[in-house]
């Protein structure tokens, strides 16, 4: 090979390494999951970098959703949270509606500090909130009306409020002549809404219209106060002017939109502008895609186009990224890891160590992590996070990839698939490797570890509850063999697919199906596909299903498409085969020459030995021989 070709090959190699380095640096800085909310929504997007600036020591309260973007229940709830933010947009100088994605690595420590254990978690933070009261007040439920009502109640209970807030305390004056006593001179009319004691509709209308300076809206809840003021029986709406004249108003429905429209129409007819002044207090900065982002998006689209027809292939990148996320993100979110939770963690790390898809460095890393967990009495999220990062640096390279391949979501659905998809791949891989190994005879070894992980560490609390119920109903603890463990997890996966079919969490390019499909495994079914009934025992040939799983989750079927660092993995069979073939070529070429040289050396040695022996045993000359000859 001439120098020019060598130079070209070296240049190309360095270029590839440089591109990979830049891509890895970008991946370290940027979360590959953008979350549910963007600049086009009324939801204020929070992160570790802006959380304190937006929430702490402000003149408004904050309603914060802590969510996880791979949590199916969070995805189903996100439209409701967007509607709440849109509905309460006119309140933004009193209370903002915001959200933070706890699945992003950068936000993991912050969510742990706030002790967020389930998703979605909604907290209320008072104005002038300080770090000393950092947890906030939890809100219950996820229904739109209930959450709005709880927010109003939180605002009502504030003792120290900013001056621009409307008065949300129930009206207590019993004399209409003092209604305007402490009211600004600009106020021309006071609207009194007489509703039931537990109603917040009047307060909601007051918040809707609080930016109109010429009117004031108060709610009365006490029947005694209503009688003293001369109000009509509940429900009623009365307007009071500066002359202390009470005028009952006719209204069809005493709901929030109707009351608001009546008041606005009344004010507008008297020359009062009802345009609501929107005060933008926390508009998030728009996010623009960089050239690198566009390149990565194109690469992801190409990957999706390649793998959508490769449904019977398991990808190394997916196994590693799922494993990494469980250890680096799911576990450290807890402030304390003790008792049964610590036992479950040790059991999970033990099986991934034993049946790990990682290379030599990765197995050493997992073994060291297992020793740390087993030998440490009390583990907290902070110390665990420090330790696992330290071990990763110590045994680097541990992982060969940090991207989704087979679990890459299709275009337009960046928050779908990903971790949940990869986690199923990882679980199936572990059950198959355990069945094919003689390391352990315990048939429940892997299922027990999976159950403990899902129960204590899986971030989607709704999914975790479903899995635990399914484990009881499907008798997980009755599994008798390691092959049965493979089939139990297959059945569980199909049960989940049935529950989530046509759900908002389903990617249309990768729909939930009865797995394996007839195309993937024609011999796995005895009957043609008729309905999504995973309990139809007559449909499946379980022996064929078992062989199918052992085949696709075999190390021989693990694809390295998308792997970024081959050095972290053992040599592939192809590489070993090439190495062996290369050795055979050299052996064939040099065999005859080697034999010739071997025989030649032996001949030289024999000649040398005989030569020296002959000189050593030459006959000795005596004096009589010499004298005789003379």
C-alpha positions in Angstrom: 0.0 0.0 0.0 1.5 3.3 -1.0 1.8 6.4 1.2 -1.1 8.2 -0.4 -3.6 5.5 0.4 -2.3 5.2 4.0 -2.7 8.9 4.4 -6.3 8.8 3.1 -7.3 5.9 5.4 -5.8 7.7 8.4 -7.6 10.9 7.6 -10.9 9.1 7.2 -10.5 7.3 10.5 -9.7 10.5 12.4 -12.7 12.2 10.8 -15.0 9.4 12.0 -13.6 9.6 15.5 -14.0 13.4 15.5 -17.7 13.2 14.5 -18.3 10.5 17.1 -16.7 12.7 19.7 -18.8 15.7 18.8 -21.9 13.6 18.8 -21.1 12.2 22.3 -20.4 15.7 23.6 -23.8 16.9 22.3 -25.6 13.9 23.8 -24.0 14.6 27.1 -25.3 18.2 27.1 -28.7 17.6 25.5 -31.6 15.4 26.8 -32.8 13.2 23.9 -36.3 13.4 25.2 -37.8 16.9 24.8 -40.8 16.4 27.1 -44.5 17.1 26.7 -44.6 20.9 26.7 -43.0 23.5 24.5 -42.9 27.2 23.7 -46.3 27.0 22.0 -48.1 26.0 25.2 -49.2 28.1 28.1 -47.3 25.8 30.5 -44.1 27.4 31.8 -41.3 24.9 31.1 -39.0 24.4 34.1 -35.6 22.8 34.4 -32.8 22.7 36.9 -31.3 25.8 35.4 -34.4 28.0 35.8 -36.4 26.4 38.6 -35.3 28.6 41.5 -35.4 31.7 39.4 -39.0 31.1 38.4 -40.4 29.6 41.6 -38.6 31.1 44.5 -39.2 34.6 45.9 -41.8 35.8 43.4 -45.0 37.9 43.5 -47.0 35.0 42.1 -47.8 31.5 43.3 -46.7 28.4 41.2 -48.6 25.3 40.3 -45.9 22.8 39.3 -46.3 19.4 37.7 -43.4 17.0 38.2 -43.7 14.4 35.5 -41.8 11.7 33.6 -42.0 11.7 29.9 -41.9 7.9 29.5 -44.8 7.6 32.0 -47.9 6.6 30.1 -50.2 8.1 32.7 -48.3 11.4 32.5 -48.7 11.5 28.7 -52.5 10.9 29.1 -52.6 13.7 31.7 -50.6 16.2 29.7 -53.5 17.5 27.6 -55.4 18.2 30.9 -52.5 20.2 32.2 -52.3 22.2 29.0 -56.0 22.9 29.2 -55.6 24.1 32.8 -52.7 26.4 31.8 -54.8 27.8 28.9 -57.9 28.2 31.2 -55.9 30.1 33.9 -53.8 32.1 31.5 -55.3 35.4 32.8 -54.2 34.5 36.3 -50.5 34.4 35.4 -49.6 37.4 37.5 -51.2 35.6 40.5 -50.4 32.0 39.8 -48.5 30.3 36.9 -49.0 26.7 35.7 -45.6 25.1 35.1 -44.0 21.6 34.6 -40.6 20.0 34.9 -39.6 16.7 33.2 -37.9 14.5 35.8 -36.9 12.0 33.2 -34.2 14.4 32.0 -30.8 13.6 33.6 -30.2 17.3 34.4 -33.4 17.4 36.5 -32.9 14.1 38.3 -31.2 15.6 41.4 -33.8 18.4 41.7 -36.7 16.0 41.6 -34.9 13.9 44.2 -34.4 17.0 46.4 -38.2 17.6 46.3 -38.8 14.0 47.2 -40.9 13.3 44.1 -41.6 9.5 44.2 -44.5 9.1 41.8 -45.6 10.8 38.5 -47.4 13.0 37.9 -46.9 14.9 41.2 -48.5 18.3 41.4 -47.3 20.8 44.1 -48.3 24.3 45.0 -45.6 26.9 45.9 -46.6 30.1 47.7 -45.4 33.6 46.6 -42.2 34.6 48.3 -41.4 30.8 48.6 -38.0 30.1 50.1 -35.7 27.1 50.0 -36.4 26.4 53.6 -39.9 25.3 52.6 -38.9 23.6 49.5 -41.4 20.7 49.1 -44.5 22.7 48.4 -48.1 21.6 49.1 -49.3 18.5 47.2 -52.5 18.7 45.2 -54.7 15.6 45.0 -56.1 14.0 41.9 -55.7 14.8 38.2 -59.2 16.1 37.3 -59.3 19.5 35.7 -62.1 21.0 37.8 -60.7 19.6 41.1 -57.2 20.9 40.4 -58.5 24.4 39.6 -60.6 24.4 42.8 -57.6 23.2 44.9 -55.5 26.0 43.4 -58.1 28.6 44.4 -58.2 27.2 47.9 -54.4 27.5 48.2 -54.6 31.1 47.1 -57.5 31.9 49.5 -55.4 30.5 52.4 -52.4 32.7 51.8 -51.9 35.1 54.7 -49.4 37.5 53.1 -50.3 38.3 49.5 -48.9 40.8 46.9 -50.8 44.1 46.5 -52.0 43.3 43.0 -53.8 40.2 44.0 -57.6 40.3 44.1 -59.3 39.7 47.5 -60.3 36.1 47.7 -61.4 36.2 51.3 -65.2 35.6 51.8 -67.2 38.8 52.3 -67.8 39.3 56.0 -69.3 42.9 56.2 -72.9 43.0 57.3 -73.4 46.7 56.2 -73.4 47.6 52.6 -72.4 51.2 53.5 -68.9 50.0 54.4 -68.3 47.9 51.3 -66.3 50.7 49.6 -64.4 51.7 52.8 -61.0 50.1 51.9 -61.5 50.0 48.2 -59.5 52.0 45.7 -61.2 55.1 44.4 -61.1 53.8 40.8 -63.5 51.0 41.7 -67.1 51.9 40.5 -69.0 48.7 41.1 -68.7 45.7 43.5 -70.3 42.5 42.3 -71.4 40.1 45.2 -71.8 36.5 44.3 -73.8 34.5 46.8 -73.0 30.8 46.5 -72.6 27.7 48.6 -69.9 27.7 51.2 -67.7 25.1 49.4 -68.0 26.8 46.0 -65.0 28.6 44.5 -66.8 29.9 41.4 -66.9 33.5 42.7 -63.2 33.5 43.4 -62.5 32.1 40.0 -64.4 34.9 38.3 -62.6 37.4 40.5 -59.3 36.0 39.3 -60.5 36.0 35.7 -61.4 39.7 35.8 -59.0 41.0 38.4 -57.1 43.2 35.8 -60.2 45.3 35.2 -59.6 48.1 37.7 -63.1 49.7 37.8 -64.8 46.6 39.2 -64.4 44.4 42.2 -65.8 40.9 42.7 -66.5 39.4 46.1 -68.0 36.1 47.1 -70.2 35.7 50.2 -70.6 32.3 51.8 -72.3 33.0 55.1 -76.1 33.1 55.0 -76.0 35.5 58.0 -73.9 38.0 56.0 -76.1 37.6 53.0 -79.3 38.3 55.0 -77.8 41.4 56.6 -76.7 42.8 53.2 -80.2 42.1 51.8 -79.1 39.8 49.1 -81.4 37.4 47.3 -81.3 33.7 48.4 -78.5 31.5 47.1 -77.5 31.4 44.3 -77.6 35.1 43.4 -75.6 37.9 41.8 -75.9 41.5 43.1 -74.1 44.6 42.0 -73.4 47.6 44.3 -72.5 51.1 43.1 -70.8 54.0 44.9 -74.2 55.2 46.2 -74.5 51.9 48.1 -77.5 50.8 45.9 -77.9 47.1 45.6 -79.3 45.8 42.2 -80.0 42.1 41.8 -79.0 40.7 38.5 -80.9 38.1 36.5 -78.7 35.2 35.5 -79.5 31.8 33.9 -76.7 29.7 35.2 -74.4 30.3 38.2 -71.4 28.8 36.6 -68.1 30.5 36.0 -68.4 31.4 32.2 -72.0 32.7 32.6 -71.3 34.9 35.6 -68.1 36.2 33.9 -70.0 37.1 30.7 -72.8 38.9 32.6 -70.3 41.0 34.5 -68.3 41.9 31.4 -71.5 42.8 29.5 -72.6 45.0 32.4 -69.3 46.8 32.6 -69.0 47.2 28.9 -72.5 48.9 28.7 -71.3 51.5 31.2 -68.1 52.4 29.2 -65.7 50.3 31.2 -63.1 48.5 29.1 -63.3 44.7 29.6 -60.1 44.0 27.8 -58.0 41.8 30.1 -54.5 43.1 30.4 -52.2 40.0 30.0 -49.1 40.3 32.1 -46.3 38.0 30.8 -44.2 37.2 33.9 -42.4 34.0 32.9 -42.5 33.4 29.2 -39.9 30.6 28.5 -37.3 31.3 25.9 -38.1 29.6 22.6 -35.9 26.7 21.7 -34.4 26.6 18.2 -33.0 23.5 16.7 -29.2 23.8 15.9 -27.6 22.3 12.8 -26.4 19.4 15.0 -30.0 18.8 16.2 -31.2 18.7 12.6 -28.5 16.2 11.7 -29.4 14.0 14.6 -33.1 14.2 13.7 -32.3 13.0 10.2 -30.1 10.2 11.5 -33.0 9.1 13.8 -35.4 9.1 10.9 -33.0 6.9 8.9 -32.8 4.5 11.8 -36.6 4.3 12.1 -36.8 3.6 8.4 -34.3 0.8 8.8 -35.7 -0.9 11.9 -39.4 -0.7 11.3 -39.1 -3.9 9.2 -36.6 -5.5 11.6 -39.1 -6.5 14.3 -37.4 -9.8 15.1 -34.0 -8.2 15.8 -32.7 -7.1 19.2 -30.3 -4.1 19.3 -27.3 -3.8 21.6 -27.9 -0.1 21.8 -31.4 -0.5 23.2 -30.3 -3.0 25.9 -27.5 -0.8 27.1 -29.5 2.5 27.1 -32.3 0.8 29.0 -29.9 -0.7 31.5 -28.1 2.6 31.9 -31.3 4.5 32.5 -32.5 2.1 35.3 -29.1 2.4 37.1 -28.2 6.0 36.5 -31.6 7.7 36.6 -34.4 5.6 38.2 -32.4 4.5 41.3 -30.8 7.9 42.3 -34.1 9.7 42.4 -34.8 8.3 45.9 -33.5 10.1 48.9 -33.2 6.9 50.9 -32.6 3.3 49.7 -33.1 1.0 52.7 -35.0 -2.1 53.8 -36.9 -4.0 51.1 -36.0 -1.3 48.5 -32.3 -1.9 49.1 -32.8 -5.7 48.9 -34.7 -5.2 45.6 -31.8 -3.1 44.2 -29.2 -5.6 45.1 -31.2 -8.4 43.5 -31.7 -6.4 40.3 -28.0 -5.5 40.0 -27.1 -9.1 40.7 -29.0 -10.5 37.7 -27.9 -7.8 35.3 -24.3 -8.5 36.4 -24.8 -12.2 35.9 -26.5 -12.0 32.5 -25.3 -8.6 31.4 -25.2 -7.6 27.7 -22.2 -5.4 28.4 -18.5 -6.2 27.6 -15.7 -7.0 30.0 -15.4 -3.5 31.4 -19.1 -3.3 31.8 -19.2 -6.5 33.8 -16.4 -5.3 36.1 -18.4 -2.0 36.6 -21.6 -3.9 37.5 -19.7 -6.2 39.9 -18.1 -3.2 41.7 -21.6 -1.5 41.9 -23.1 -4.7 43.4 -20.4 -4.9 46.0 -21.0 -1.2 46.9 -24.7 -1.8 47.3 -24.3 -5.0 49.3 -21.6 -3.6 51.6 -23.2 -0.2 52.3 -25.6 -0.2 55.2 -27.4 3.1 54.4 -27.6 4.4 50.8 -29.1 7.7 49.7 -29.6 9.0 46.2 -26.8 11.5 46.4 -24.1 9.1 47.5 -25.3 6.4 45.1 -25.2 8.9 42.2 -21.6 10.0 43.1 -20.5 6.4 43.4 -22.0 5.1 40.2 -20.4 7.9 38.2 -17.1 7.3 39.9 -17.3 3.6 38.9 -18.1 4.5 35.3 -15.1 6.7 35.1 -12.9 4.0 36.7 -13.9 1.2 34.3 -14.4 3.3 31.2 -15.5 2.4 28.5 -18.5 0.7 30.1 -21.2 1.4 27.5 -20.9 1.2 23.7 -23.9 3.4 22.9 -26.1 6.0 24.4 -29.0 6.1 21.9 -32.2 4.3 21.0 -32.2 2.2 17.8 -34.9 -0.4 17.7 -36.8 1.7 20.3 -36.3 5.0 18.4 -39.7 6.8 18.2 -41.0 7.7 14.8 -41.0 11.3 13.5 -43.4 13.6 15.4 -43.6 11.5 18.5 -40.4 12.1 20.4 -41.8 11.2 23.8 -43.1 7.7 22.8 -41.4 4.3 23.0 -37.8 4.9 24.2 -37.2 3.6 27.7 -40.4 1.5 28.2 -39.6 -0.2 24.9 -36.0 -0.8 25.8 -36.9 -2.1 29.3 -39.1 -4.8 27.8 -36.2 -5.8 25.5 -33.9 -5.9 28.5 -36.3 -8.0 30.7 -36.8 -10.6 27.9 -33.1 -10.7 27.3 -32.4 -11.4 31.0 -35.0 -14.3 31.2 -33.6 -15.9 28.1 -29.9 -15.7 29.2 -30.9 -17.1 32.6 -32.6 -20.0 30.9 -29.7 -20.7 28.6 -27.2 -20.5 31.5 -26.4 -23.1 34.2 -25.2 -20.5 36.7 -28.4 -20.7 38.7 -31.2 -23.2 39.1 -33.7 -20.7 40.6 -36.6 -20.3 38.1 -37.8 -17.1 39.8 -34.4 -15.5 39.9 -35.0 -13.0 37.1 -38.7 -12.5 37.6 -38.2 -11.8 41.3 -35.6 -9.1 40.5 -37.9 -7.6 37.7 -40.8 -7.5 40.1 -38.8 -5.8 42.8 -37.4 -3.2 40.4 -40.8 -2.3 39.0 -42.4 -2.2 42.4 -39.8 0.1 44.0 -38.0 2.0 41.3 -40.0 2.2 38.1 -41.0 5.9 37.7 -44.5 5.4 36.3 -46.5 4.6 39.4 -49.6 3.8 37.4 -47.7 1.2 35.3 -46.1 -0.2 38.5 -49.4 -0.7 40.1 -50.8 -2.5 37.0 -47.7 -4.8 36.9 -48.0 -5.7 40.6 -51.7 -6.6 40.2 -50.9 -8.6 37.1 -48.2 -10.5 38.9 -50.7 -11.6 41.5 -53.5 -12.4 39.0 -51.2 -14.3 36.6 -49.5 -16.1 39.5 -45.9 -15.1 38.9 -44.7 -17.0 42.0 -46.0 -20.3 40.7 -43.4 -20.4 37.8 -41.7 -23.8 38.0 -38.9 -23.6 35.4 -36.6 -21.0 33.8 -38.4 -21.7 30.5 -41.7 -20.9 32.2 -40.2 -17.6 33.3 -39.6 -16.7 29.6 -43.2 -17.6 28.8 -44.7 -15.7 31.8 -42.9 -12.5 30.8 -44.1 -13.0 27.2 -47.7 -13.3 28.5 -47.3 -10.3 30.7 -46.0 -8.2 27.8 -48.9 -9.2 25.6 -51.3 -8.3 28.4 -49.8 -4.8 28.7 -50.0 -4.5 24.9 -53.7 -5.3 25.0 -54.3 -2.7 27.7 -52.4 0.0 25.8 -53.7 -0.8 22.4 -55.0 2.4 20.6 -53.8 4.4 23.7 -52.2 7.9 23.4 -48.9 6.2 24.3 -49.0 4.1 21.1 -46.7 5.0 18.2 -48.7 4.6 15.0 -45.6 3.3 13.2 -45.0 0.7 15.9 -48.5 -0.3 17.0 -49.2 -2.6 20.0 -49.6 -6.2 18.6 -50.0 -9.7 19.9 -46.3 -10.7 20.0 -44.9 -12.4 18.1 -46.8 -11.6 14.9 -47.7 -14.2 12.4 -45.1 -12.7 10.0 -42.3 -13.0 12.7 -43.2 -16.5 13.7 -45.7 -18.4 11.5 -45.3 -21.6 13.5 -46.1 -19.9 16.9 -49.8 -20.0 16.3 -52.1 -22.9 15.9 -55.0 -20.8 14.8 -55.2 -17.7 12.6 -55.3 -14.3 14.3 -58.9 -13.4 15.2 -58.9 -11.1 18.2 -56.6 -9.6 20.8 -57.1 -12.4 23.4 -53.8 -13.2 25.1 -55.5 -15.9 27.3 -56.6 -18.0 24.3 -54.4 -21.0 25.0 -55.5 -22.8 21.8 -54.1 -20.1 19.6 -50.4 -20.4 20.7 -47.9 -23.2 20.4 -45.9 -22.4 23.4 -43.0 -24.6 22.5 -42.6 -22.6 19.2 -43.0 -19.3 21.1 -40.2 -20.5 23.5 -37.9 -21.4 20.7 -38.7 -18.1 19.0 -37.7 -16.1 22.1 -34.5 -18.1 22.6 -33.6 -17.4 19.0 -34.2 -13.7 18.8 -32.7 -13.0 22.3 -29.6 -15.1 21.5 -26.3 -13.3 21.5 -26.0 -14.4 17.9 -29.1 -12.2 17.1 -28.0 -9.0 18.9 -27.5 -6.4 16.3 -24.8 -3.7 16.7 -26.5 -1.2 14.5 -26.0 2.3 16.0 -23.2 1.2 18.4 -20.8 4.1 18.8 -17.9 2.4 20.6 -17.1 -1.1 19.5 -14.1 -1.2 21.9 -16.5 -1.5 24.8 -17.8 -4.9 23.5 -16.2 -8.2 22.9 -15.2 -9.2 19.4 -18.1 -10.3 17.3 -18.2 -13.8 15.9 -17.5 -12.4 12.5 -14.3 -10.7 13.8 -13.2 -13.8 15.5 -13.9 -15.8 12.4 -11.9 -13.4 10.3 -9.0 -13.5 12.7 -9.0 -17.3 12.6 -9.2 -17.3 8.8 -6.3 -14.9 8.7 -4.2 -17.2 10.8 -5.1 -20.1 8.6 -3.9 -18.2 5.5 -0.5 -17.6 7.1 -0.2 -21.3 8.2 -0.9 -22.6 4.7 1.6 -20.2 3.1 4.4 -21.0 5.5 3.8 -24.7 6.2 6.3 -26.1 3.6 8.9 -23.5 4.3 8.6 -24.2 8.0 9.1 -27.9 7.5 12.1 -27.3 5.3 13.7 -25.0 7.9 12.9 -27.4 10.7 14.6 -30.3 8.9 17.5 -28.1 7.8 18.1 -27.1 11.5 18.0 -30.7 12.6 20.6 -31.6 9.9 22.9 -28.8 10.9 22.7 -29.9 14.6 23.5 -33.6 13.7 26.5 -32.5 11.5 27.8 -30.3 14.3 27.5 -33.0 17.0 29.3 -35.5 14.8 32.0 -33.1 13.9 32.9 -32.3 17.5 32.6 -35.9 18.6 35.0 -37.0 15.9 37.6 -34.5 17.0 37.2 -35.5 20.6 37.8 -39.2 20.1 40.9 -38.8 17.6 43.6 -41.4 18.5 46.3 -40.3 20.9 50.0 -40.3 19.7 52.5 -42.2 21.9 56.3 -41.8 22.0 57.1 -45.3 21.0 55.0 -44.8 17.9 57.0 -41.8 17.0 60.4 -43.5 17.9 59.4 -46.6 15.9 58.7 -44.5 12.9 62.1 -42.8 13.2 
